[in-house]
């Protein structure tokens, strides 16, 4: 044992000295490189002192610095949102009219982080609307599953409550809510304040309603009185491909079973039908979310005669509404989507019947979507509409705008942003009924 003691002791001693003398290796410093590359973004003001800043899912972005003319005044993390975007909520007491900049920094990769610059931001937030929630929804089923009556006094809407459908009647006059049992309201059309049309699957209906002829594409259209609980058969329709206009002057334009797939204008007074042959009438052009007229593309369908009338000198724009008092026609135009960050461009135009050119036409703007009130009320040549924006390299604000046709200018009147379908009905120049995914609101506007 003594023979090996000294070498072992020396070895242990040298090992101890070697470990004691080692110094930790300092991590390599992160190199931050400025880049002039354009960065697509969205700015959504949510309060006078709050902003949501969003970026598409590119570049492994990590944080945002807020800077004014004195330097950096805040640092905010960018949070990835389900592989679609990065979002940062910026809370800061923005000064009116003051300019700010955003410095957007990526996470380091191979020791290098990149910093992008978005300059000359001015915070603008305005909220001039007053909201009253009339009806709470658990899960909206979209425009097909609700309708407003021709009198504009009643709204019928179907809610999805844990996979159980519940259709309700909301009085817009006194706020009363009635739950309607015994129907399956995936398609709802209001005939009047107490009767609706519903596309029905046969197990949901009484035995007195005939079953569809088994062609593989048949369903029934049923008239239902919510007061008497009585139902009656109206027509067979296509089960999978039918389009349903709104009811105008007690008529509806819809699609017969696909073979041969003719379209039909039904008089709900006596269920007589005017048939449009499939070879000459494209059922997919039947407008389902226009409430002032029955539209086939950009043509109005006369509900009494069935004749088609062209309204605009071009078919490349989509009619949204026609104001009954002034005759103004609101239309939207979108370019064909492209596989780029700027996927489309759009503009809004306002026309008068018979005029070959619009009385107003906006510029083309990247990734902008419009919503015009489905029942429009224009007073003093002022039109209210909503516009929301996608990613761009310029600043935009989602919200409601007022177009003054006298001065050809638009003014932001209320900041609001939503990724969901929005349907507004303008009962008068200062009142909207707004149908949103979480409920139905009465909105007082300036």
Secondary structure, DSSP 8 states (H G I E B T S, - for coil): -HHHHHHHHHHHHHHHHHHHH---------EEEE------BEEEEEETTEEEEEEES-TTEEEEEEEETTEEEEEEE-EEETTTEEEEEEE----TT-EEEEEEEE--BTTEEEEEEEEEEE----B--EEEEEEE-SSB--GGGEEE-TTSSEEEEEEEETTEEEEEEEETTT--EEEE-S---SSEEESSSSEEEEEE-GGGS-TTS----SSSSEEEEEEEETTT--EEEEEEEETTT------BTTEEEEE--TTT--EEEEETTT--EEEE-TTT--GGGB-SS--SS-EETTEEE-TTT--EEE-SS-SSSEEEEE-TTT--EEEEEE----SSSS--EEEEEEE-TT-SS-SEE---EETEEEEE-SB---BTTEEEEEEEE-SBSS----EEEEEETTTTEEEEEEE---SS--EEEEEETTEEEEEETTEEEEEE--
